[in-house]
Amino acid sequence: MTIWRTSVIFAVVAAVLIIVNLTWLVPALRAIEAAASVLALQVLERARSDVSGSLATLQKQMEQAAEEIGVEPERGRTVIDRLLKHNPAIKSVGIAGGDGKEILRIDRFRFVSPADLGVYAEERSFTEARDGSASFGDIFVSPELEPHMTLAVPVRRGGRVAQALIGDLNVRGLVSAIHAPPTRTGDIYVVDREGNQIIHPDLSELLRRPYFGDRAIVRRVIDGAVTANGLAPEDGYRSEVGEHMFAVGMPVGIADMSIFFEQPRSIALAGQRQMIFLAGITVLLGAVIAAVVIVANMRLTRLNTVLEERNQESVVSAKILVRRDRELVAANARLRDLLLELESVGKMLVRRDLELSRANARLEELDVIKSEFVSIAAHQLRTPLTGVRWSYQTILDRDGASLTPEQRRLLTSGLGATLRMIDLVNDLLSVARIEEGRFGIRLRTQSITPLLEQFITRYAMLGKEKGISFALELPKDKPLPDLVFDEERIAMVLDNFLDNALKYTEPGGTVVMRAIEDHARIAVSVQDSGIGITPSQLHRVFTKFFRADNAIRLHTSGTGLGLYVAKNIIEKHDGAIDVKSEEGKGTIFSFTLPIA
């Protein structure tokens, strides 16, 4: 065995080991990342609930006090004293007039003189309270190095906002809520609507007030008011010290805040590193074993060469001839034993071959019986179903004016169910004909453009009822060349593509059918903005009875046979069919046919 051949064998073995390990490693890595996201979101949800609950409680207490002051202005000082007594988190409360000037303030710890009264006319929280909405101000650090924020609520009198009740809140409790997450390996921080950090367990970080609005995950949560699970590629970022972070985020739901939980990816996804290490060890051990086997084989080959050379040199020796003779006799005996064993194995293989032949014949017979049964049953069902359909349709068309709404609803529902049964019977007949080899096509040279325009016109009307736009894009420089195809069969394919796009696209979506000339073929595609198909299920799209999980969850009708029939039709035209999809963004079904 040459060194080149040995190297090739070793490379093939190593490649096989790597591919085998990737089949389980990639799903395992994704599962670890999903589990880390779930755990991080649970930690963040608990902190978010504590933060929003605390702020909501304070806001409710302030609004109740404002309502009492609005009814009995002379009891303002008493109401504020009671509010401070029952809410340790409120440091002081004041009342500001419509011009923003404070006319009263009571502080928990010190006497407030008239010179200490403030003016809030330019502050956002006061402006929004004057407009009738409770509003939280930005968080700031008090002289006592405690995190504080302002809450302003309107005081209504006579149906209009007369004053504003302004509270200075000590939000140290919010810092405590995010200070000790269940895991010690991450940090929780809160940002305002601009992306500035306003709450952090570390007071020095709070004083520094860094800006995080340039982080993609922060901007997405703030702008979209959505929860980010950290699984999107852009959700990760590098910390200020250059460490790659895994983060999740969600809106707090109050005070225009968003809350985030970050961990170093090396810690959050430590299981991935272990999995990769395990896969590497597996590949390494496999490679070592393969190398040992190859080296041993090379040594055996060299030893065999040496033995042959020595045997040739000892041919002239009589003793060697005698010994060889004895060896040959022994080898003969072993060969006879092997021949007997081979004869026994051969008889067994013949028996197994006969058994397999009988089983195969039985399976073929059962397959024929099944196809005949499906064909007969479908034919027998189609005639009465057609009669039922036209009975429903006749009643609705002829007696529609005399029907009650409930009767019309029941008849319409029955007509829809009957049409779905007829579609199912037609699909079963098509599948039976395909499997029996009786699904013929009648080819004719013609243009496909009229057929495309016919279908896009029909589905544009159907889409209008659902709020979905349909469009057809054809080459503008020259018409499409003629094709050789069966118009009825290709119509079945187009009907299936467009019907799926209509069913699985939400109102407001778009469906675009395109046709282009591409290397002596015409390519036709239907692109929608619907629910899409998961990557793990794409390979099953053109199999019998396949329906995607997200399609089943939508409770849409369908047999799962249409695309199987469409694939067979296109292949009988010497064409090719394909699908591309991204879950949640849409699907592109396409086929190509040779130009005449």
C-alpha positions as CSV (number, residue, x, y, z in Angstrom):
1,M,0.0,0.0,0.0
2,T,1.5,3.3,-1.1
3,I,1.7,6.4,1.1
4,W,-0.6,8.2,-1.2
5,R,-3.3,5.5,-1.0
6,T,-2.9,5.3,2.8
7,S,-3.4,9.1,3.0
8,V,-6.5,9.0,0.9
9,I,-8.0,6.2,3.0
10,F,-7.2,8.1,6.2
11,A,-8.8,11.3,4.8
12,V,-12.0,9.4,3.8
13,V,-12.3,7.8,7.3
14,A,-11.7,11.2,9.0
15,A,-14.3,12.9,6.8
16,V,-16.9,10.2,7.6
17,L,-16.2,10.5,11.3
18,I,-16.7,14.3,11.1
19,I,-19.9,14.0,9.1
20,V,-21.3,11.4,11.5
21,N,-20.5,13.6,14.5
22,L,-22.0,16.7,12.8
23,T,-25.4,14.9,12.5
24,W,-25.9,14.9,16.2
25,L,-23.6,17.8,17.2
26,V,-25.5,20.6,15.3
27,P,-28.9,19.8,16.8
28,A,-27.3,19.4,20.2
29,L,-25.7,22.9,20.0
30,R,-29.0,24.4,18.9
31,A,-30.8,22.7,21.8
32,I,-28.3,24.0,24.3
33,E,-28.7,27.6,22.9
34,A,-32.5,27.3,23.1
35,A,-32.3,26.0,26.7
36,A,-30.0,28.9,27.7
37,S,-32.5,31.3,26.2
38,V,-35.4,29.8,28.2
39,L,-33.4,30.0,31.4
40,A,-32.3,33.6,30.8
41,L,-35.9,34.7,30.0
42,Q,-37.2,33.1,33.2
43,V,-34.6,35.0,35.2
44,L,-35.5,38.2,33.4
45,E,-39.2,37.7,33.7
46,R,-39.0,37.4,37.5
47,A,-36.9,40.6,37.7
48,R,-39.3,42.4,35.2
49,S,-42.3,41.4,37.3
50,D,-40.6,42.7,40.5
51,V,-39.7,46.0,38.8
52,S,-43.1,46.6,37.0
53,G,-45.0,45.5,40.1
54,S,-43.2,47.9,42.4
55,L,-43.6,50.8,40.0
56,A,-47.3,50.0,39.4
57,T,-48.0,49.8,43.2
58,L,-46.3,53.2,43.8
59,Q,-48.2,54.7,40.8
60,K,-51.5,53.4,42.2
61,Q,-50.9,54.8,45.7
62,M,-49.9,58.2,44.2
63,E,-53.1,58.2,41.9
64,Q,-55.3,57.4,44.9
65,A,-53.7,60.3,46.9
66,A,-54.2,62.7,43.9
67,E,-57.8,61.7,43.6
68,E,-58.4,62.5,47.4
69,I,-56.6,65.8,47.1
70,G,-58.7,66.7,44.0
71,V,-61.9,66.1,46.0
72,E,-60.7,67.7,49.2
73,P,-57.9,70.2,48.5
74,E,-57.8,71.3,52.1
75,R,-56.7,67.8,53.2
76,G,-53.7,67.8,50.9
77,R,-51.1,67.8,53.8
78,T,-53.0,65.0,55.6
79,V,-53.2,62.8,52.5
80,I,-49.5,63.3,51.8
81,D,-48.5,62.5,55.4
82,R,-50.5,59.2,55.1
83,L,-49.0,58.4,51.8
84,L,-45.4,58.9,53.2
85,K,-46.3,56.8,56.2
86,H,-47.5,53.8,54.3
87,N,-44.9,53.9,51.4
88,P,-41.3,53.9,52.7
89,A,-40.1,54.1,49.1
90,I,-41.5,57.6,48.7
91,K,-39.0,60.2,50.0
92,S,-41.1,63.3,49.5
93,V,-44.3,64.4,47.8
94,G,-45.2,67.9,46.5
95,I,-48.1,69.6,44.8
96,A,-47.4,71.8,41.8
97,G,-49.8,74.2,40.2
98,G,-50.6,74.5,36.5
99,D,-47.6,76.7,35.9
100,G,-45.3,74.0,37.3
101,K,-44.4,75.9,40.5
102,E,-44.5,73.9,43.6
103,I,-46.9,75.2,46.3
104,L,-46.4,72.4,48.9
105,R,-43.8,69.7,49.6
106,I,-43.5,67.4,52.5
107,D,-40.2,65.5,53.0
108,R,-39.8,62.3,55.1
109,F,-36.5,63.4,56.6
110,R,-36.3,67.2,56.6
111,F,-38.2,70.4,56.9
112,V,-39.0,72.0,53.5
113,S,-39.0,75.8,53.5
114,P,-40.6,78.0,50.8
115,A,-37.1,78.6,49.3
116,D,-36.8,74.8,48.8
117,L,-39.9,74.5,46.6
118,G,-39.1,73.6,43.0
119,V,-40.3,74.5,39.5
120,Y,-41.2,71.6,37.2
121,A,-42.6,73.4,34.2
122,E,-39.8,72.2,31.9
123,E,-39.8,68.6,33.1
124,R,-41.3,65.9,30.9
125,S,-43.1,64.1,33.8
126,F,-44.9,67.3,34.9
127,T,-45.8,68.1,31.3
128,E,-47.4,64.7,30.7
129,A,-49.2,64.9,34.1
130,R,-50.6,68.3,33.2
131,D,-51.9,66.7,30.0
132,G,-53.7,64.1,32.1
133,S,-51.3,61.1,32.2
134,A,-49.2,59.7,35.1
135,S,-45.5,59.9,34.1
136,F,-42.2,58.6,35.5
137,G,-39.2,60.8,35.2
138,D,-35.6,59.8,34.5
139,I,-33.6,58.0,37.3
140,F,-31.0,60.1,39.1
141,V,-28.6,59.6,42.0
142,S,-29.5,61.6,45.2
143,P,-26.8,63.4,47.3
144,E,-27.1,60.3,49.6
145,L,-25.9,58.2,46.6
146,E,-29.3,56.5,46.4
147,P,-31.1,55.9,43.0
148,H,-34.2,58.1,42.8
149,M,-36.9,58.9,40.2
150,T,-39.8,61.3,39.9
151,L,-43.4,60.3,39.5
152,A,-46.0,62.9,38.5
153,V,-49.8,62.2,38.5
154,P,-52.6,64.7,37.6
155,V,-54.8,66.1,40.3
156,R,-58.2,66.6,38.7
157,R,-60.8,69.0,40.0
158,G,-64.1,69.7,38.3
159,G,-63.3,67.4,35.4
160,R,-60.0,69.0,34.5
161,V,-56.4,68.8,35.6
162,A,-55.8,71.6,38.1
163,Q,-52.5,70.5,39.7
164,A,-49.9,67.7,39.7
165,L,-48.9,65.5,42.6
166,I,-45.1,65.0,42.3
167,G,-43.3,62.2,44.3
168,D,-39.6,61.7,44.8
169,L,-39.3,57.9,44.8
170,N,-36.3,56.0,46.2
171,V,-36.0,53.1,43.7
172,R,-33.4,51.2,45.7
173,G,-35.9,48.4,45.9
174,L,-35.8,48.1,42.1
175,V,-32.0,47.8,42.2
176,S,-32.5,45.0,44.8
177,A,-35.0,43.3,42.6
178,I,-32.3,42.9,39.8
179,H,-29.3,42.6,42.2
180,A,-29.4,38.9,42.9
181,P,-30.6,36.8,39.9
182,P,-30.8,33.0,40.5
183,T,-27.6,32.7,38.7
184,R,-24.4,34.5,39.8
185,T,-22.9,34.5,36.3
186,G,-24.9,37.3,34.7
187,D,-26.1,40.9,35.2
188,I,-29.5,42.5,34.8
189,Y,-29.7,46.1,33.8
190,V,-32.5,48.5,32.8
191,V,-32.4,51.2,30.1
192,D,-34.7,54.1,29.3
193,R,-36.4,54.9,26.0
194,E,-33.2,56.4,24.6
195,G,-31.1,53.3,25.5
196,N,-29.3,54.9,28.4
197,Q,-28.7,52.6,31.4
198,I,-30.8,53.8,34.3
199,I,-30.8,50.8,36.8
200,H,-27.8,48.5,37.5
201,P,-26.8,46.5,40.7
202,D,-23.4,48.3,40.6
203,L,-23.8,52.0,41.8
204,S,-20.7,53.0,39.9
205,E,-22.3,51.7,36.7
206,L,-25.4,53.7,37.6
207,L,-23.4,56.9,38.1
208,R,-21.6,56.4,34.8
209,R,-24.9,56.0,32.9
210,P,-23.6,54.3,29.8
211,Y,-25.4,54.4,26.5
212,F,-26.5,51.0,25.1
213,G,-28.8,52.1,22.3
214,D,-26.3,51.1,19.7
215,R,-26.7,47.4,20.6
216,A,-29.0,45.7,18.1
217,I,-31.0,43.8,20.8
218,V,-31.5,46.9,22.9
219,R,-32.7,48.9,19.9
220,R,-35.1,46.1,18.8
221,V,-36.7,45.8,22.2
222,I,-37.1,49.6,22.6
223,D,-38.4,50.3,19.1
224,G,-40.6,47.2,18.7
225,A,-41.7,46.6,22.3
226,V,-41.0,42.9,21.8
227,T,-39.2,40.2,23.7
228,A,-35.8,39.2,22.3
229,N,-34.8,35.6,23.1
230,G,-31.1,36.1,22.3
231,L,-31.2,33.4,19.5
232,A,-31.1,35.9,16.6
233,P,-27.5,36.4,15.2
234,E,-27.6,40.1,15.8
235,D,-28.7,39.7,19.5
236,G,-25.2,39.0,20.6
237,Y,-22.6,41.8,21.3
238,R,-19.3,42.4,22.8
239,S,-19.1,44.0,26.3
240,E,-17.0,47.1,27.0
241,V,-14.1,44.8,27.9
242,G,-14.4,42.9,24.6
243,E,-16.1,39.8,26.0
244,H,-18.7,38.2,23.7
245,M,-22.1,38.3,25.5
246,F,-25.3,36.3,25.3
247,A,-28.3,38.5,26.2
248,V,-32.1,38.5,26.3
249,G,-34.4,41.5,26.8
250,M,-38.0,42.5,27.1
251,P,-40.0,45.7,27.8
252,V,-40.9,46.4,31.4
253,G,-44.4,47.6,30.5
254,I,-44.3,50.7,32.6
255,A,-42.2,54.0,32.6
256,D,-40.9,53.3,29.1
257,M,-38.2,51.0,30.5
258,S,-36.7,47.9,29.0
259,I,-34.9,45.3,31.0
260,F,-32.0,43.0,29.9
261,F,-30.1,40.0,31.2
262,E,-26.6,39.4,29.9
263,Q,-24.1,36.6,30.4
264,P,-20.7,35.8,28.9
265,R,-21.4,33.3,26.1
266,S,-18.6,31.2,27.5
267,I,-20.7,30.7,30.6
268,A,-24.3,30.7,29.2
269,L,-23.4,28.3,26.4
270,A,-20.7,26.3,28.3
271,G,-22.6,23.1,27.3
272,Q,-21.7,23.8,23.7
273,R,-18.0,23.9,24.4
274,Q,-18.4,20.5,26.2
275,M,-20.3,19.1,23.3
276,I,-17.7,20.3,20.8
277,F,-14.9,18.9,23.0
278,L,-16.7,15.6,23.1
279,A,-17.2,15.5,19.4
280,G,-13.5,16.4,18.9
281,I,-12.4,13.6,21.2
282,T,-14.7,11.2,19.3
283,V,-13.2,12.2,15.9
284,L,-9.7,12.1,17.4
285,L,-10.2,8.6,18.9
286,G,-11.7,7.4,15.6
287,A,-8.8,8.8,13.6
288,V,-6.3,7.2,16.0
289,I,-8.0,3.8,15.7
290,A,-8.1,4.2,11.9
291,A,-4.4,5.1,11.8
292,V,-3.6,2.1,14.0
293,V,-5.5,-0.2,11.7
294,I,-3.9,1.3,8.5
295,V,-0.4,1.0,10.0
296,A,-1.1,-2.6,11.1
297,N,-2.3,-3.4,7.6
298,M,0.8,-1.8,6.1
299,R,3.0,-3.9,8.3
300,L,1.1,-7.0,7.4
301,T,1.5,-6.2,3.8
302,R,5.3,-5.7,4.2
303,L,5.6,-9.0,6.1
304,N,3.6,-10.8,3.4
305,T,6.0,-9.4,0.8
306,V,9.0,-10.7,2.8
307,L,7.5,-14.1,3.2
308,E,6.8,-14.4,-0.5
309,E,10.4,-13.5,-1.3
310,R,11.7,-16.1,1.1
311,N,9.4,-18.7,-0.3
312,Q,10.7,-18.1,-3.8
313,E,14.3,-18.4,-2.5
314,S,13.6,-21.8,-0.8
315,V,11.8,-23.4,-3.7
316,V,15.0,-25.5,-4.5
317,S,15.1,-27.0,-1.0
318,A,13.6,-30.4,-0.6
319,K,12.7,-29.9,3.0
320,I,10.7,-26.9,2.0
321,L,9.0,-28.8,-0.7
322,V,8.0,-31.5,1.7
323,R,6.8,-29.0,4.2
324,R,4.9,-27.2,1.5
325,D,3.3,-30.5,0.5
326,R,2.1,-31.0,4.0
327,E,0.9,-27.5,4.2
328,L,-1.0,-28.0,0.9
329,V,-2.6,-31.2,2.3
330,A,-3.7,-29.3,5.4
331,A,-4.9,-26.4,3.3
332,N,-6.9,-28.9,1.1
333,A,-8.6,-30.2,4.2
334,R,-9.5,-26.7,5.3
335,L,-10.8,-25.9,1.8
336,R,-13.0,-29.0,1.9
337,D,-14.4,-27.8,5.2
338,L,-15.0,-24.3,3.8
339,L,-16.7,-25.8,0.7
340,L,-19.1,-27.7,2.9
341,E,-19.8,-24.6,4.9
342,L,-20.3,-22.6,1.7
343,E,-22.7,-25.2,0.4
344,S,-24.7,-25.0,3.6
345,V,-24.8,-21.2,3.4
346,G,-25.7,-21.4,-0.3
347,K,-28.7,-23.6,0.4
348,M,-29.8,-21.2,3.2
349,L,-29.5,-18.2,0.8
350,V,-31.6,-20.0,-1.8
351,R,-34.3,-20.6,0.8
352,R,-34.1,-16.9,1.9
353,D,-34.3,-15.8,-1.8
354,L,-37.4,-17.9,-2.3
355,E,-39.0,-16.5,0.8
356,L,-38.2,-12.9,-0.2
357,S,-39.6,-13.5,-3.7
358,R,-42.9,-14.8,-2.3
359,A,-43.0,-11.9,0.2
360,N,-42.3,-9.4,-2.7
361,A,-45.0,-11.0,-4.9
362,R,-47.5,-10.7,-2.0
363,L,-46.6,-7.0,-1.4
364,E,-47.0,-6.3,-5.1
365,E,-50.4,-8.0,-5.1
366,L,-51.4,-6.0,-2.0
367,D,-50.3,-2.8,-3.6
368,V,-52.4,-3.6,-6.7
369,I,-55.4,-4.4,-4.5
370,K,-54.9,-1.1,-2.6
371,S,-54.6,1.0,-5.7
372,E,-57.7,-0.7,-7.2
373,F,-59.6,-0.1,-3.9
374,V,-58.6,3.6,-3.8
375,S,-59.6,4.0,-7.4
376,I,-62.9,2.3,-7.1
377,A,-63.8,3.9,-3.8
378,A,-62.9,7.4,-5.2
379,H,-65.0,6.8,-8.3
380,Q,-67.9,5.6,-6.2
381,L,-67.7,8.6,-3.9
382,R,-67.2,11.3,-6.6
383,T,-70.7,10.8,-8.2
384,P,-72.8,11.1,-5.0
385,L,-70.6,13.9,-3.7
386,T,-71.1,15.8,-7.0
387,G,-74.8,15.3,-6.6
388,V,-74.7,16.6,-3.0
389,R,-72.7,19.6,-4.1
390,W,-75.1,20.7,-6.8
391,S,-78.0,20.1,-4.4
392,Y,-76.5,22.5,-2.0
393,Q,-75.6,25.0,-4.7
394,T,-79.1,24.8,-6.3
395,I,-80.8,25.5,-2.9
396,L,-78.5,28.4,-2.2
397,D,-79.0,29.9,-5.7
398,R,-82.7,29.3,-6.2
399,D,-84.1,29.6,-2.6
400,G,-81.4,31.9,-1.2
401,A,-83.8,34.8,-0.6
402,S,-86.2,32.7,1.5
403,L,-83.5,31.2,3.7
404,T,-82.8,32.3,7.3
405,P,-79.3,33.4,8.1
406,E,-78.8,30.2,10.1
407,Q,-80.1,28.0,7.2
408,R,-77.8,29.8,4.8
409,R,-74.8,29.4,7.1
410,L,-75.5,25.6,7.5
411,L,-75.9,25.2,3.7
412,T,-72.8,27.2,3.0
413,S,-70.8,25.1,5.5
414,G,-72.1,21.9,4.0
415,L,-71.2,23.0,0.5
416,G,-67.7,23.9,1.7
417,A,-67.3,20.5,3.3
418,T,-68.5,18.7,0.2
419,L,-66.1,20.7,-2.0
420,R,-63.2,19.6,0.3
421,M,-64.3,16.0,0.0
422,I,-64.4,16.2,-3.8
423,D,-60.9,17.7,-3.8
424,L,-59.8,14.8,-1.6
425,V,-61.3,12.3,-3.9
426,N,-59.7,13.9,-7.0
427,D,-56.3,13.9,-5.2
428,L,-56.7,10.2,-4.3
429,L,-57.6,9.4,-7.9
430,S,-54.6,11.3,-9.2
431,V,-52.3,9.5,-6.7
432,A,-53.8,6.1,-7.6
433,R,-53.3,6.8,-11.3
434,I,-49.7,7.9,-10.7
435,E,-48.9,4.7,-8.7
436,E,-50.6,2.5,-11.4
437,G,-48.7,4.3,-14.2
438,R,-52.0,5.5,-15.8
439,F,-51.4,9.2,-15.1
440,G,-50.9,10.2,-18.8
441,I,-50.3,13.6,-20.3
442,R,-51.3,15.1,-23.6
443,L,-48.5,17.3,-24.9
444,R,-49.1,20.3,-27.1
445,T,-46.9,23.1,-28.3
446,Q,-48.3,26.4,-26.9
447,S,-47.6,29.5,-24.9
448,I,-47.8,29.3,-21.1
449,T,-48.5,33.1,-20.8
450,P,-52.4,32.9,-21.2
451,L,-52.6,30.2,-18.6
452,L,-50.5,32.3,-16.1
453,E,-52.7,35.4,-16.7
454,Q,-55.9,33.3,-16.3
455,F,-54.8,32.0,-12.9
456,I,-53.5,35.3,-11.6
457,T,-56.8,37.0,-12.6
458,R,-58.9,34.3,-10.8
459,Y,-56.8,34.4,-7.6
460,A,-56.5,38.2,-7.5
461,M,-60.4,38.1,-7.1
462,L,-60.1,35.5,-4.3
463,G,-57.3,37.3,-2.7
464,K,-59.2,40.6,-2.7
465,E,-61.8,39.0,-0.4
466,K,-59.0,38.1,2.1
467,G,-57.0,41.3,1.7
468,I,-54.1,39.7,-0.2
469,S,-52.6,41.2,-3.3
470,F,-51.7,38.9,-6.3
471,A,-49.3,40.1,-9.1
472,L,-47.8,38.6,-12.2
473,E,-44.3,39.5,-13.4
474,L,-43.4,38.6,-17.0
475,P,-40.4,39.7,-19.2
476,K,-40.9,43.1,-20.6
477,D,-38.3,43.0,-23.5
478,K,-39.8,39.9,-25.3
479,P,-42.6,37.4,-24.9
480,L,-41.9,33.9,-23.4
481,P,-41.2,31.2,-26.0
482,D,-43.6,28.3,-26.6
483,L,-43.4,25.2,-24.5
484,V,-44.6,21.6,-25.0
485,F,-46.9,20.8,-22.1
486,D,-50.3,19.5,-21.1
487,E,-52.4,22.5,-20.2
488,E,-54.8,20.7,-17.9
489,R,-51.9,19.1,-15.9
490,I,-49.9,22.3,-15.6
491,A,-53.1,24.1,-14.5
492,M,-53.3,21.6,-11.6
493,V,-49.7,22.6,-10.6
494,L,-50.4,26.3,-10.7
495,D,-53.7,25.9,-8.9
496,N,-52.0,24.0,-6.1
497,F,-49.2,26.6,-5.8
498,L,-51.6,29.6,-5.7
499,D,-54.1,27.9,-3.5
500,N,-51.4,27.2,-0.9
501,A,-50.2,30.8,-1.1
502,L,-53.7,32.1,-0.5
503,K,-54.4,29.7,2.4
504,Y,-51.1,30.3,4.3
505,T,-50.7,34.1,3.7
506,E,-52.2,36.5,6.3
507,P,-54.4,39.4,5.3
508,G,-52.3,42.3,4.1
509,G,-49.7,39.9,2.5
510,T,-48.6,39.6,-1.1
511,V,-48.3,36.8,-3.6
512,V,-46.1,37.3,-6.8
513,M,-46.0,34.8,-9.7
514,R,-43.0,35.2,-12.0
515,A,-42.0,33.6,-15.3
516,I,-38.5,34.0,-16.9
517,E,-36.4,32.3,-19.6
518,D,-33.4,30.6,-18.1
519,H,-30.9,28.5,-20.2
520,A,-33.3,26.9,-22.7
521,R,-36.0,26.5,-20.0
522,I,-38.9,28.5,-18.6
523,A,-38.9,29.0,-14.9
524,V,-42.2,29.7,-13.1
525,S,-42.3,30.6,-9.4
526,V,-45.0,31.6,-6.9
527,Q,-43.6,33.6,-3.9
528,D,-45.8,34.5,-0.9
529,S,-45.2,36.3,2.4
530,G,-47.0,33.6,4.4
531,I,-46.2,31.5,7.4
532,G,-43.3,29.6,5.7
533,I,-42.0,26.1,6.4
534,T,-39.4,25.0,9.0
535,P,-36.1,23.9,7.6
536,S,-36.4,20.5,9.3
537,Q,-39.6,19.7,7.2
538,L,-38.6,21.1,3.8
539,H,-37.3,17.7,2.6
540,R,-40.8,16.2,3.1
541,V,-42.8,18.8,1.2
542,F,-43.3,16.7,-1.9
543,T,-44.2,13.5,-0.2
544,K,-47.7,12.0,0.2
545,F,-49.9,13.3,3.0
546,F,-47.4,15.9,4.2
547,R,-48.6,18.9,6.0
548,A,-46.3,21.3,7.9
549,D,-46.8,21.7,11.7
550,N,-47.5,25.4,11.5
551,A,-50.2,24.8,8.7
552,I,-51.9,22.2,11.0
553,R,-52.0,24.7,13.8
554,L,-53.8,27.2,11.6
555,H,-56.6,24.6,11.1
556,T,-56.6,25.0,7.4
557,S,-58.0,22.4,5.1
558,G,-55.8,20.2,2.9
559,T,-55.0,16.5,2.1
560,G,-51.2,16.8,1.8
561,L,-51.4,15.2,-1.7
562,G,-51.4,18.3,-4.0
563,L,-47.6,18.8,-4.0
564,Y,-46.9,15.1,-4.5
565,V,-49.2,15.2,-7.6
566,A,-47.6,18.4,-8.8
567,K,-44.1,16.9,-8.5
568,N,-45.1,13.9,-10.6
569,I,-46.7,16.2,-13.3
570,I,-43.6,18.3,-13.6
571,E,-41.3,15.3,-13.8
572,K,-43.4,13.8,-16.6
573,H,-42.7,17.0,-18.5
574,D,-39.0,16.4,-18.1
575,G,-39.0,19.4,-15.7
576,A,-37.8,20.1,-12.2
577,I,-39.7,21.3,-9.1
578,D,-38.2,23.1,-6.1
579,V,-39.2,24.9,-2.8
580,K,-37.4,27.5,-0.7
581,S,-38.9,28.8,2.5
582,E,-38.1,30.6,5.7
583,E,-40.5,30.2,8.6
584,G,-42.5,33.3,9.4
585,K,-41.3,35.1,6.2
586,G,-42.8,33.2,3.3
587,T,-42.2,30.4,0.7
588,I,-41.2,30.2,-3.0
589,F,-42.5,27.2,-5.0
590,S,-41.0,26.9,-8.5
591,F,-40.8,24.6,-11.5
592,T,-38.9,24.6,-14.8
593,L,-40.0,23.3,-18.2
594,P,-37.9,22.8,-21.4
595,I,-38.5,25.2,-24.2
596,A,-40.0,23.6,-27.3
